[in-house]
Amino acid sequence: MDPYLLDLRRSIKDPLTDNNIIKADIFIAKFFPKTGIVDLSDMEIIREQNVFNISPTILIEEISKLIRSLLNRKALRLDSILNEVLKVAVLVIIKDLVEVASYCFASRIILKSLKEFITVVLCKEGKKDYSLLGSYKLIALENMLVKVLEKHVVNIISKAAEEYRLLLWN
């Protein structure tokens, strides 16, 4: 018997199972439901393509300003690494971070390590029956530096959208 994961069941009416394969199937069905396939056959073909002049080179000043603008006592995402920690660490790693990010943007390559994340299953406190999936939640842990780069890309896209009037506001 696995000491880390209690016996599970799909619903209160189902029997408990200690089979790890069945437990994995229960988690997969709950947290990663199958979705329908999108039919794009009726989409209009876009014949004209606009090219936006966005530099792939990232400046140290841009990333420094972005990190300084992050709120203190907050974390970018669920890994709970506070922005204050990032603001101190960036003083040491900023040049390397900008060099790698600029290379990725210019070459249009995303490093495999930047795409990796860890998903953790945590028990919700105070639940009566931990054999049911409603007693658990998923937490995704991402690379903190990827979060900074994602925010930078969002800033670039937002600026381009404003400059080229891509979004229509009422």
N, C-alpha and C positions, 0 to 999 in steps of 0.2 A: 504494500500500500504506500502511495506517495504521501509523505508527511506534509508537503507544502500545499497540496490542493485537495480540498475535501471532496467527497463523493458528490456528483452533480446529477441533476435531472432537468429535462426540458420544461416541465410544468409540475405543479403541485400534485397532479394526478399520476404522473409517471414514477416508476420505481427509481431508486438511487442506483448509480453505476459507479464502479471504481475502475472501469476500463479507460485508460488514458486516451485511446484513439477516439472513443465515443465522447469523452470529455472535450477533446480538441474540436470535434465536429459540433458540439453544442456551442462552444465559444465562437467558432467561425460563423455559424448560422446566426447567432445573436449580434455579434459585433461587425461582421462583414457580410451583410445580406446581398444576395444576387440582385443585380439591377438589369433593367431591360436594355436592349440594344437600340441605339438611336438610328432612325432611318433618315439619312441625309440625301436621298435620291432626288428630292424635289427642291433642293437648294439651288439658287441662282448662281451661275458661275461668274466670279468677279474677273473682269477682263483688264481693268486698269489697276495697277499697283502703285501706291505712293511709297516713296522712300523718304524716311525721316533722317535728318542729319543729327544722329546721336553718337557722340564719341564713346568708343569702348574703353577709353583710358579713364581710370579712376584716379582722382587726385587725393593725396593724403589729407588735404584740408577738408574735402567733402566728407570723408568718412569720419574724421575727427569731429567736425561740426555735427554730423548726424548722431554720433555717440554722445557728445556733450548734451544734445537736446533731449536725450532719453530721461524720463522721470526717475528721480531717486525713490528708493523704497518700493520699486516695482521690478518685475521680471518681464523680459520680452515674451516669454511663453512659459510652458508648464515645467521646465527644468528647474525653476525657482532660483536661478543664478541672478542675483540682484544686479541692476544696472550700475550700482556703485562699484561692484567688483569688476565689471567690464570696463568702466571708465579708468580704473587703475591699471588693469591688465593691458589695455590698448596702448598705453604709453610704451610698453615693451615690444608689442607685436605689430604695431600699426604699419610699419614699412613692409614687412613680410605679407601681411593681410592684403594690403593694397596691390602689391606685386602679383600675388596669386590671383586676386580678383580681376585685375586688369588683363592678365594672361587668359583667364577663362572667358572673359567677355570678348576679347579680340579674336581668339581662336574658335569661339563658339563651342567650347568643350566644357562640360561640367564634370569635375572630378568625382569619381565614384564615392569617395569618402564624404563628399558634400551632400550626396543623396541619401546617405544612410541615417536611420533613426532607430530608436529602441521604443517598443511599445510594452508598457508594463500593465499588468492587471492588478488592481488594488481592491481590497474589500471595503465596502461602504460601512461606516460605523453604525452600530445600533440596529442592525437588521436581525430579524427573528430567525430567518431560515437561510443559511449560507449555501444551501444546496441549489438555490435558484439563481439564475444569472442576473436578476435585478439587484442582487446584493453586491455586484461588482461594477467597477468602472475602468475604462481604459485611459491611460495617460501616455501621451507621445512625447518622448524626449528627443529633441533635435540639437544639432550642433549650434552652439551660441553664435559662432562666427557666421554661419549660414543665415541666421536670423538677421544679422546686421546687413549682410549683402542683399537679402530679400527686401529689406526696408529701403535700401539704396535704389534697387531696381524699381520699386513702387514709386519712389520719388521721381525717378527719371521718366517713368511712364506718365505720371500725373502732370509733370511739367510739359511733356510733349502733347498730352491731350489738351491742356489749356492753350499752348502755343498754336496748335493746329486746329483748334476749336472742334475737337472730335466728339465732345460730349455736349448734348443740347440741354440747356437748362430752361425751365419755364420763366 
